[in-house]
Amino acid sequence: MDAEKLKWCCQQKNGIKIVKPNENLANDYIKSSEETLMILQDIKGKSNMWLATTKYYCEYFVIYALLQKLGIKCEIHDCTIGVCGFLEGRGIVPKGFTKILSKDKDLRIDNQYYLKNKKVDVDITKLREFILEIKNKINTITLEEITKIRGEFEKMYGLD
């Protein structure tokens, strides 16, 4: 997502907002991601619609947990994915993950809303490792790093 689209996201009612970091909510979203991963294991091979939906939310919840830790709120999925790209560019989110999240969002929409029944590839081990990596980032990121990221985001996207 380019800078102009992220600026647009910052101007929307339910778009990107800088809020007080919330570690409790971050932990709740991590738990939701872990619970979703368990459900994903149970439905693997049973339904492409629910597999796509569950896989996407497993990934989305863990990214949203990180945003809560940073004090970034967003209720528009494409904008949340845009923030993910911003964080990926700063080495906070693993390289290539934003593309995966975006692709999985599109697959979820195709299978859930348009009933396309597209095949869903799921690597439970990779998903578990990703959750652990973001969980570790949430637990180790410093207040100084959070302040720097928030400041850079606010300045770049007109929130200052």
C-alpha positions in Angstrom: 0.0 0.0 0.0 1.5 3.3 -1.0 1.8 6.4 1.2 -1.3 8.1 -0.3 -3.5 5.1 0.5 -2.2 5.0 4.1 -2.9 8.8 4.4 -6.5 8.0 3.2 -6.8 5.3 5.8 -5.8 7.9 8.5 -8.6 10.2 7.4 -11.4 7.6 7.6 -13.8 7.3 10.6 -12.8 3.7 11.3 -9.4 4.0 9.7 -6.0 4.3 11.3 -5.8 6.1 14.7 -2.9 6.4 17.1 -4.2 5.4 20.6 -2.8 4.5 23.9 -0.9 1.2 23.6 -2.9 -1.6 25.2 -0.9 -4.7 26.3 -3.9 -6.4 27.8 -5.8 -6.2 24.4 -2.6 -7.3 22.6 -2.5 -10.4 24.8 -6.2 -11.0 24.1 -5.6 -10.9 20.4 -2.7 -13.3 20.7 -5.0 -15.7 22.6 -7.6 -15.3 19.8 -4.9 -16.1 17.2 -3.8 -19.2 19.1 -7.4 -20.4 19.5 -8.0 -19.8 15.8 -5.0 -21.9 15.0 -6.4 -24.8 17.1 -9.7 -24.5 15.2 -7.8 -24.4 11.9 -6.2 -27.7 12.7 -9.6 -29.3 13.3 -11.1 -28.1 10.0 -8.1 -28.7 7.8 -9.3 -30.7 4.8 -13.0 -30.3 5.6 -14.1 -26.9 4.2 -12.2 -24.5 1.9 -14.5 -21.7 2.9 -13.9 -22.1 6.6 -10.3 -22.9 6.2 -9.7 -19.7 4.2 -11.6 -17.7 6.8 -9.9 -19.2 9.8 -6.4 -19.0 8.3 -6.8 -15.4 7.5 -8.2 -14.5 11.0 -5.4 -16.4 12.6 -2.9 -14.2 10.8 -4.9 -11.0 11.2 -5.4 -11.4 14.9 -1.7 -11.7 15.6 -0.9 -8.6 13.5 -3.7 -6.8 15.3 -2.2 -7.8 18.6 1.1 -6.1 17.6 -0.9 -3.0 16.5 -2.5 -2.9 20.0 0.9 -3.1 21.6 2.1 -0.2 19.5 -1.1 1.8 20.1 -2.4 1.7 16.5 -6.1 1.1 16.0 -7.7 0.3 12.7 -11.1 -1.2 11.8 -10.6 -1.4 8.0 -8.8 -4.6 7.0 -7.0 -3.2 4.0 -5.7 -0.3 6.1 -4.5 -2.8 8.8 -2.7 -4.7 6.1 -1.2 -1.3 5.0 0.2 -0.7 8.5 1.5 -4.3 8.4 3.5 -3.3 5.3 4.8 -0.1 7.1 6.0 -2.3 10.0 7.5 -4.9 7.6 9.5 -2.1 6.0 11.0 -1.3 9.4 11.9 -4.9 10.3 9.1 -5.3 12.9 7.1 -7.8 10.8 8.8 -10.6 8.9 9.6 -9.8 5.3 7.0 -11.0 2.9 4.2 -11.4 5.4 2.1 -8.4 4.2 1.8 -10.0 0.8 0.7 -13.3 2.4 -1.9 -11.5 4.6 -3.3 -9.6 1.6 -3.4 -12.8 -0.5 -5.1 -14.7 2.3 -7.7 -11.9 2.8 -8.6 -12.1 -0.9 -8.8 -15.9 -0.7 -11.1 -15.6 2.3 -13.4 -13.1 0.4 -13.5 -15.4 -2.7 -14.3 -18.5 -0.6 -16.6 -16.9 2.0 -18.6 -14.4 0.0 -18.3 -15.7 -3.6 -18.3 -19.4 -2.7 -15.5 -20.1 -5.1 -14.2 -23.1 -3.1 -10.6 -22.3 -4.0 -7.9 -24.6 -2.5 -6.4 -23.3 0.7 -2.8 -24.2 1.5 -2.1 -24.3 5.2 1.2 -25.0 6.9 0.3 -25.2 10.6 4.0 -25.2 11.6 4.7 -22.0 9.8 1.6 -20.3 11.2 2.6 -21.4 14.7 6.1 -20.1 14.2 4.8 -16.8 12.9 2.5 -16.4 15.9 5.4 -17.1 18.2 7.6 -14.6 16.3 5.1 -11.8 16.7 4.3 -12.8 20.3 8.1 -12.5 21.0 8.2 -9.1 19.3 5.3 -7.9 21.4 7.0 -9.2 24.6 10.4 -7.7 23.8 9.7 -4.4 22.0 10.9 -1.5 24.1 9.0 1.7 24.9 11.7 3.6 23.0 11.0 1.5 19.8 7.3 2.0 20.2 7.7 5.7 20.6 9.9 5.9 17.5 7.5 3.8 15.3 4.5 5.8 16.4 6.3 9.1 15.8 7.5 8.1 12.4 4.0 6.9 11.5 2.3 10.1 12.7 4.8 12.3 10.8 4.6 10.3 7.6 0.9 10.0 7.4 -0.3 13.4 8.8 -1.4 12.4 12.2 0.9 14.9 14.0 
